[in-house]
Amino acid sequence: MSNDNIFREVDEELRSDRMRRLWRQFGPFVIGGAIAVVLVVAVNEGWHWWRTSNAAGSSDRLYAAFDLADGGDIAAARTALDELIANGSGGYPTLARFRSAGLLAESGDREGAAAAYDALATSESNPRLRELALLLAANQLVDTATPADVESRVGGIAVEGNPLRNAAREVIGLSQYRAGDMAAAQAAFEAIVNDPLTQNSQRQRVSFYLAQLLAEGAIDPEAEPAPADGSEATPAQEEAPAAE
């Protein structure tokens, strides 16, 4: 065997030994990294499947509770909703809380329903759902609470730009009417009627409220309507004579 062949064999053996030593040193880290990548992918896919599966299950449970309520089995519906609130996933527990509070209202427990909506509003992070809960709570209290109690819930909603403003104005106006503050009720109702974005069904209903106030003699039939933007009348408007 030539010297070149001997040197080549020795060199290859040394390289093999060096590779074995390097693999023994770094191999576990390489294998561990590969396993970690596989685990991350598997966990991500498993989490996605779990969320999808649970959301589908929560949806089925919610509609099953709705069917129980529609069928008149209120006790079973409440039990199903409570279980979904405690163990559901996604947004379904929130929907279940809304329906559970609605069942209290339908049963005549308006105070309990208002408390449930208030609790929902306190815990809800979505601003629109929070406003909806506050509006529903105020609606339950129209016949029992003071206008101040109602406004404390929906006063911040009855402002220009809020999509629920006219619903809030109607609740406020009804509470003011019940409390005997006819001028304030009239202003609230006229703000709804004068809003160009008011739905026709609500405008017709509120126009009936104003007609009722007029029939009761609670408002001046010749008075100028309140400006739609809530601004005060100008001196010229205040001094203008009523139309004959």
C-alpha positions as CSV (number, residue, x, y, z in Angstrom):
1,M,0.0,0.0,0.0
2,S,1.4,3.4,-1.0
3,N,2.0,6.1,1.4
4,D,-0.7,8.2,-0.2
5,N,-3.3,5.6,0.4
6,I,-2.2,5.2,4.0
7,F,-2.4,8.9,4.7
8,R,-5.8,9.0,3.0
9,E,-7.2,6.2,5.1
10,V,-5.8,7.8,8.3
11,D,-7.3,11.2,7.3
12,E,-10.7,9.7,6.6
13,E,-10.6,7.8,9.9
14,L,-9.7,11.1,11.8
15,R,-12.5,12.9,10.0
16,S,-15.0,10.1,11.0
17,D,-13.8,10.3,14.6
18,R,-14.2,14.0,14.6
19,M,-17.8,13.8,13.2
20,R,-18.7,11.2,15.7
21,R,-17.5,13.4,18.5
22,L,-19.3,16.4,17.1
23,W,-22.5,14.4,16.8
24,R,-22.2,13.1,20.3
25,Q,-21.7,16.7,21.4
26,F,-24.4,18.5,19.4
27,G,-26.7,15.7,18.2
28,P,-29.1,15.8,21.1
29,F,-29.6,19.6,20.5
30,V,-30.4,19.0,16.8
31,I,-32.8,16.2,17.6
32,G,-34.4,18.3,20.4
33,G,-34.9,21.2,18.1
34,A,-36.6,19.1,15.5
35,I,-38.8,17.5,18.1
36,A,-39.7,21.0,19.4
37,V,-40.7,22.2,15.9
38,V,-42.9,19.1,15.5
39,L,-44.5,19.6,18.9
40,V,-45.2,23.3,18.2
41,V,-46.9,22.4,15.0
42,A,-48.9,19.6,16.6
43,V,-49.9,21.7,19.6
44,N,-51.0,24.6,17.2
45,E,-53.1,22.2,15.1
46,G,-54.5,20.5,18.2
47,W,-55.4,23.9,19.7
48,H,-57.1,25.0,16.5
49,W,-59.1,21.7,16.3
50,W,-60.0,22.0,20.0
51,R,-61.3,25.5,19.7
52,T,-63.3,24.7,16.6
53,S,-64.7,21.6,18.1
54,N,-65.6,23.4,21.4
55,A,-67.1,26.4,19.6
56,A,-69.3,24.1,17.5
57,G,-70.4,22.2,20.6
58,S,-71.1,25.5,22.4
59,S,-73.2,26.7,19.5
60,D,-75.3,23.5,19.6
61,R,-75.8,23.8,23.3
62,L,-76.9,27.4,23.0
63,Y,-79.5,26.6,20.3
64,A,-80.7,23.6,22.4
65,A,-81.3,26.0,25.3
66,F,-83.2,28.4,23.0
67,D,-85.4,25.5,21.9
68,L,-86.1,24.5,25.5
69,A,-87.1,28.1,26.3
70,D,-89.3,28.4,23.2
71,G,-90.9,25.1,24.2
72,G,-91.8,26.4,27.6
73,D,-89.3,24.3,29.7
74,I,-87.8,27.4,31.4
75,A,-86.2,25.5,34.2
76,A,-84.3,23.2,31.8
77,A,-83.4,26.2,29.6
78,R,-81.9,28.0,32.5
79,T,-79.9,25.0,33.6
80,A,-78.6,24.6,30.1
81,L,-77.7,28.3,29.9
82,D,-75.9,28.2,33.2
83,E,-73.8,25.2,32.2
84,L,-72.9,27.0,28.9
85,I,-72.0,30.2,30.8
86,A,-69.7,28.1,33.1
87,N,-68.1,25.9,30.5
88,G,-68.7,27.3,27.0
89,S,-66.1,28.6,24.7
90,G,-65.8,31.6,22.4
91,G,-68.6,34.2,22.6
92,Y,-71.3,31.7,23.4
93,P,-71.2,32.2,27.2
94,T,-71.9,35.9,26.6
95,L,-74.9,35.1,24.4
96,A,-76.1,32.7,27.0
97,R,-75.9,35.4,29.7
98,F,-78.0,37.7,27.5
99,R,-80.6,35.0,27.0
100,S,-80.6,34.1,30.7
101,A,-81.3,37.7,31.7
102,G,-84.0,37.8,29.1
103,L,-85.7,34.8,30.6
104,L,-85.8,36.6,33.9
105,A,-87.5,39.5,32.2
106,E,-90.0,37.3,30.5
107,S,-90.9,35.7,33.8
108,G,-91.7,39.1,35.3
109,D,-88.6,39.5,37.4
110,R,-87.6,42.8,36.0
111,E,-85.3,43.7,39.0
112,G,-83.5,40.4,38.6
113,A,-83.2,40.9,34.9
114,A,-81.8,44.4,35.3
115,A,-79.3,43.1,37.8
116,A,-78.2,40.4,35.4
117,Y,-77.8,42.9,32.6
118,D,-75.8,45.3,34.9
119,A,-73.5,42.4,35.8
120,L,-73.0,41.6,32.2
121,A,-72.2,45.2,31.3
122,T,-69.7,45.3,34.2
123,S,-67.8,42.3,33.0
124,E,-68.1,42.8,29.2
125,S,-65.1,44.2,27.4
126,N,-66.8,44.7,24.0
127,P,-68.1,48.3,24.2
128,R,-71.1,47.6,21.9
129,L,-72.2,44.6,23.9
130,R,-71.7,46.6,27.1
131,E,-73.9,49.4,25.8
132,L,-76.5,46.9,24.8
133,A,-76.6,45.3,28.2
134,L,-76.9,48.8,29.8
135,L,-79.8,49.6,27.5
136,L,-81.6,46.4,28.3
137,A,-81.1,47.0,32.0
138,A,-82.5,50.5,31.7
139,N,-85.4,49.2,29.8
140,Q,-86.3,46.9,32.6
141,L,-86.3,49.8,35.1
142,V,-88.5,52.3,33.2
143,D,-91.5,51.6,35.3
144,T,-89.8,51.4,38.7
145,A,-86.5,53.4,38.7
146,T,-86.1,57.2,38.8
147,P,-85.0,59.0,35.6
148,A,-81.7,59.5,37.2
149,D,-81.2,55.8,37.6
150,V,-82.1,55.2,34.0
151,E,-79.9,58.0,32.7
152,S,-77.0,56.7,34.8
153,R,-77.0,53.6,32.6
154,V,-77.8,55.1,29.1
155,G,-77.1,58.8,29.3
156,G,-73.7,58.2,27.7
157,I,-75.4,56.2,24.9
158,A,-78.0,58.8,24.0
159,V,-75.4,61.0,22.2
160,E,-74.9,61.8,18.5
161,G,-73.0,59.2,16.6
162,N,-73.9,56.3,18.8
163,P,-75.9,53.7,16.9
164,L,-78.1,53.0,19.9
165,R,-78.8,56.7,20.7
166,N,-82.4,56.7,19.8
167,A,-83.2,53.5,21.7
168,A,-81.5,55.2,24.7
169,R,-83.5,58.4,24.2
170,E,-86.7,56.5,24.1
171,V,-86.0,54.7,27.4
172,I,-85.0,58.0,29.0
173,G,-88.1,59.8,27.7
174,L,-90.4,57.0,28.9
175,S,-88.9,57.2,32.4
176,Q,-89.3,61.0,32.4
177,Y,-92.9,60.7,31.3
178,R,-93.6,58.2,34.1
179,A,-92.0,60.5,36.6
180,G,-94.2,63.4,35.4
181,D,-91.4,65.5,33.8
182,M,-93.3,66.1,30.6
183,A,-91.0,68.8,29.2
184,A,-88.0,66.6,29.5
185,A,-89.9,63.7,28.0
186,Q,-91.1,65.9,25.1
187,A,-87.5,66.9,24.4
188,A,-86.3,63.3,24.4
189,F,-89.1,62.2,22.0
190,E,-88.6,65.1,19.7
191,A,-84.9,64.4,19.4
192,I,-85.8,61.0,18.1
193,V,-88.4,62.3,15.6
194,N,-86.0,64.9,14.3
195,D,-83.1,62.5,13.8
196,P,-82.9,61.7,10.1
197,L,-81.5,58.3,10.8
198,T,-84.4,57.2,13.0
199,Q,-86.2,54.1,11.7
200,N,-89.7,54.6,10.5
201,S,-91.2,52.1,13.0
202,Q,-89.6,54.0,15.9
203,R,-90.5,57.4,14.5
204,Q,-94.2,56.3,14.3
205,R,-94.1,55.0,17.8
206,V,-92.5,58.1,19.3
207,S,-94.9,60.3,17.3
208,F,-97.7,58.5,19.1
209,Y,-96.0,59.3,22.4
210,L,-96.0,63.0,21.5
211,A,-99.6,62.8,20.4
212,Q,-100.5,61.3,23.7
213,L,-98.7,64.1,25.5
214,L,-100.6,66.6,23.4
215,A,-104.0,64.9,24.2
216,E,-103.2,65.0,27.9
217,G,-102.5,68.7,27.7
218,A,-99.0,68.1,28.9
219,I,-97.4,70.0,26.0
220,D,-98.2,73.3,24.3
221,P,-99.6,72.5,20.8
222,E,-98.2,75.8,19.5
223,A,-94.7,75.4,21.0
224,E,-91.8,75.2,18.6
225,P,-90.3,71.7,18.4
226,A,-87.0,71.2,20.1
227,P,-84.0,71.4,17.7
228,A,-82.8,68.0,16.6
229,D,-79.2,68.7,17.6
230,G,-80.2,69.6,21.2
231,S,-79.1,73.2,20.9
232,E,-81.0,76.0,22.6
233,A,-83.5,78.1,20.8
234,T,-82.3,81.6,19.7
235,P,-83.8,84.7,21.2
236,A,-85.6,85.3,17.9
237,Q,-87.1,81.9,18.1
238,E,-88.2,82.3,21.7
239,E,-89.9,85.7,20.9
240,A,-91.5,84.7,17.7
241,P,-95.3,84.7,17.9
242,A,-97.1,81.4,17.5
243,A,-98.6,80.7,14.1
244,E,-102.2,81.5,13.8
